[in-house]
């Protein structure tokens, strides 16, 4: 939720998408191993991808 709020207030796309993904993916993915890997990737993405749109 924090990534979503930060991305919305700062008008940054990557944290916004990461926040939405982190909120929605636990309802979609059933396998815990895959869920953890995807969520760690989404949590790291705003630090690695610096796109100012």
N, C-alpha and C positions, 0 to 999 in steps of 0.2 A: 504494500500500500504506500510505503514511503517513496519508492521509486516512481510510482504513478503520480503522486502529489508533486514531487520535485520536478518531474518532466513536464507536468502541466503548468506549474508556476513559472518555470524557467524557459518554457517553450522549446524543449529539447526532445527530439523524437526517440532516441535510443532508450533513455530511462523510462519514458512513457510506455513504450512497447514492452520493455522488460517488466515493468510493474504490472501491466495487464496480463502478460504471460505468466508471471509468478502467481497471480490471483486465480487464473483460469485453469492452468495445467493440472493441478491436483484433482480436479473433477473429471479430466479427460483421460489421463494416463493411469493405468491400474498397476503396472509393474513398478515396484519401489526403486529398483536399481536404475531403471531408465529415468524415472521421475527425479531422483537425486542428481543424476548426471546433467539432465536438461536444466534443472533449476540452478545448479552451480554455474553452468554456462551463462544463463540469463543474469545471474547476480554479478558475474564478472564482466559481462558485455559492456556496461556503461563506462568502465574504466579502460577497456581495451579499444573500443570504437569511439572515436571523438569526431562526431559529425555535427556540425552546426548548421541546421537547416532553418 
